[in-house]
Structure formats: C-alpha cells, structure tokens
C-alpha cells in the first residue's frame, strides 16, 4: 500500500475520536455532482435535505446538533469512499471526497508563527534564491534573534523592537505583519477551487523553490462565528514570493495549490475553540526518491489568537455573506537540505504530503505541477446548475 492510500483509511483519515465527532464534507456523486455529506467511521450520508451547500449548513444556529438530528440517507461505506478519493483511483460508480467547503471565500493569515516569520524575512533578503538562504538565515538571526515569540503583536514592546530593527537596516514587511498591529489576511484562492484529500496539489511549473504550508483552517459563517475547523495545505512558491511580495497571487493561487480536508469538524460540546487552540499538528513529506521530511508543532505557539484573526478578516469594513474559510498560518518552515548542502527544502513531483492532527484527522495529497493536474472546471455556476436540477436551489435549510 502506498503512502497516499494508507492515509485514505477511516482509522487514519478521520479524527481519533471520530465516533464522537460531528464530521461534514462534500462528496462527488456521479449524476448529482457535489453533495453535502456527513461522515462517520462506518458510512457517508447525504445531507442535501438539511442544507444544499456547506455555506448554508454552517449558517444554521447549531449545525452540529442539526446534523446529528437529521435522518440522512446512506450513500456509501466510508472506507470505500475514502479509498476512491485517491487522485488515480476514481471509480465513477462510487462517491469520492472533495474539499469540504463550497461557496465560502478562501482566506489565509500569514506570518502568524515565529518560525515562518523568520523564513519570510529570509526569503525577502535572499530575493527568492534558495542557494543564498543559509547565509542570509544566519545573518538575520544574528540581528533579530529567534525569540520573537515573547513579543505580542502591536504592543509597546513590539513598537520599540521595530525602531531598533529599522535603525539596523533589518526591518521587513514580514516583520510589520508579524509583530505590528495589523495581521496579514489575503485571498488564498477562489471559492470552489480547493482540492480535497487524496487529490494532487499543484506547483507552478517555473517554481524551483517551494514548500507545503500545513495549517489549521477555520470554517466561519456569514456572521463571523467560527462553526468548525479542518486541515489545510497552503502550497507556497518561496522563489516567487521572495522575488517580490507583489507576486503573492502567483505564489499562492495556482491550479490545485489549495488543499482542505478531509472534513470539517463542527464545534460541539466536545470540540470548540479552546480545544483547537491546543491542537497539535504534524507534517510528513515522502519523496519518490526516498526523501522523508517530518515536523510537528502546536497551534498554542501562534502569535495572534485565532479569534483575533477572524475579527481582522471580517468586521464593519469587510463582510462575507457566504462565510469564509480562514487558514491560520503555518507553524512549519522546512529548511532540511534535499538537493545538496545549503539548498534547503523544495518539492519534487511525486511527493506525498500528509498533514495530521488527532482532533482533525489526516489530509493527504500528491504533488504535481499545476499544468499537469486536472484543470479546475467545477465552479459556482456548475454547482448551482446541479442544485437546480436536483430541486435544491433556493431550498431553505431546516
């Protein structure tokens, strides 16, 4: 069994306490299109009669209770649906999982962890050249140190540190959003463009320095209330962003460059924001040549509270009537040499990336280039046509 297939089994893909969790997502069902589903360790159930879209489901006052109280018809065994979710194994006679979000905007917060903040400064100083990263990293750490975690963003101490760094010629736009009063919140990709577990993720074919960014992703309703969470991979091109921050769109938003899944775990009495704040996240990259990269960290190390990031993304100046998914920023900055001393980490085609958290399950994807994976064709218009054909368009959630 290959690395991807082993991550597409109920005991691995779903949270450790999946039997007690309320897990929702979307599945592709031949002849129907994208279908809202509930996932248990044993079976997958059609929630279309409760809400036609994930956006409407999350807008219910208590979505977890509504899902648990709804008599949903069974559409398949979880083990079979997960196995059929592998990018090279889709049997059209069986459902397979998609990214769990649909109409929501897909937003991301950047530079929210100290390690990634330092790496962004290094990218900027190296101007996107991976061969310069090691020497630049040593120079940057010598000036600003590695203990920025104690600095609260926007605090008087942070402002004093900013003055010191400016005087030493080491101030950076990444430090501005890392320790300044305003968080970086940007559009990661378009609604409906994310891929789910088992799918291929895409790298721009001209990128020579890139990396996964494993993250926790909040599912936020139209009122700005967090209703659940998922895992995500905010695939990033370090060379493009390092050349210029104005290339952020090209560095972040390419075909298949956003993975979310395997499910959204809804908040309930067992799982809420306080549990999420202590979430432990692990990442593994296995290359076709035998290369292995592993890392782990805790969301507790984030420099801005998740709810503060939600408040900075949505408020009186910016609304999301269909809700939004919010990547909380990566706690990983892979630097392990792969192609030679001082070259650091970069992906190769065929890498299998897994992002795992006991409370959220495992998100697994294979790496390819964005021009060689299936093009994104199923957008909002296609979803609306399918919902209309099924008699669900305009149906009120009950």
LINGIUR-V824581 format. One line per field, one symbol per residue. ss: DSSP state (H for helix, E for strand, L for the rest). Layout:
ss = ???
This chain:
ss = LLHHHHLLLHHHHLLLLHHHLLEEEEEEELLLEEEEEEELLLEEEELLLLLLLHHHHHLLLLHHHHHHLLLLEEEEEHHHHHHLLLLLLLLLLLLEEELLLLLLEEEEEELLLHHHHHHHHHHHHHLLLHHHHHHHHHHHHHHHLLLHHHLLLLLHHHHHHHHHHHHLLLLLHHHHHHHLLLLEEEEEELLLLLELLLLEEEELLLLLLEELLEEEEEEELLLLLEEEEEEEEELEEHHHHHHLHHHHHHHHLLLLLEEEEEEEEELLLLLLHHHHHLLEEEEEEELLLLLEEEEEEEHHHLLLLHHHHHHHHLELLELLLLLEEEELLLLLLLLLLLLLLLLLLLLLLLLEEEEEELLLEEEEEEEEELLLLLLLLLLHHHHHHHHHHLLLLLLLLL
